[in-house]
Amino acid sequence: MGETVWRNHDRAALDAELNLRARTPEHVEFFARWAAESAAVRQDFPDARIDLAYGETAGERLDLFPAEATGAPLVAFIHGGYWQSLDKGDFSFFAPAFRAAGLAYASLNYTLAPTARIPQMVEECRRALAFLHRNAAALGFDAGRLVVAGHSAGGHLAAMCLLTDWAAEGLPGDLLKGGVCVSGLYELEPLRLSYQQEVLQLDPEQVERASPLRRLGATMPPLLCAVGGTEPEEFKTQQREMLAACAARQLVAHEIPLDGRHHFDAVEALGEPDHPLFRRTLALARDGHAG
């Protein structure tokens, strides 16, 4: 065993822990199915607003699937891919379930690594949510019932958005009703110490500035956390640490079990109408109730 670099892991063990695609070779089948189902959804939703620009760069785009009735809550989803792959268009497949429940749904893009560093991605996602809030009336949803959700790297970005001081941006402090983080990462140091560093190029200052566990304060909207039961221990440990840190600050945060799920089928629970993760996301968006 080599030198310990993170928890009880040497570099090789840490790399193996974080290499999600190697751990789950069937990820390619999930990616292909998500893309195919999402393309079909976009064909079935002629009223969808595709590639809305929320900023000036090519990566700052979002897709919006309005609810059938105006004034509905909105769930804004941030995709994963270790901050360097996947696309908003891969996750249109969530839209039908939310629309059937009376909600609007948005899928966000952001500039990926290596073009962007993670703090820039955080700012872009914040800009997307600010855009949605400011344009809620024109886009047909209730600005007061906006929930951010994300998976994996998107779970990290969603958590950072929850910790935003919106009032400092001239926006309502309660811009977000709550957040949902599936398989989220809340501490970036192991990424800096792993094979992912070659692309992510994190430095200690960026780790400090963009790790949700290091940015928790006295206030935060309600949070739902979920991680697959067969996911790497690092993901489960980070979620436990996030929930414990929230509890210590008397912040509202709840765990939704995803027994038997791996990293790639964990996120699918967000769009399954019979799953507690979906039902509690609805409750969070409708009335801010996370319990």
ABEGO torsion letter per residue (X at the ends): XBBBABEABBAAAAAAAABAAAABAAAAAAAAAAAAAAAAAAAABAABBBGBBABABAABBBBBBBBABBGBBBBBBBBBGGGABEBAAAAAAAAAAAAAAGBBBBBBBBBBOAABBAAAAAAAAAAAAAAAAAAAAAAGBBAABBBBBBBEAAAAAAAAAAABBAAAAGBBAAABAEBBBBGBBABAAAAAABAAAAAAGBBAAAAAAABAAAABBABBBBBBBBBBAABBAAAAAAAAAAAAAAAAAGBBBBBBBBBGBBAAAAAAAAABAABAAAAAAAAAAAAGBAX
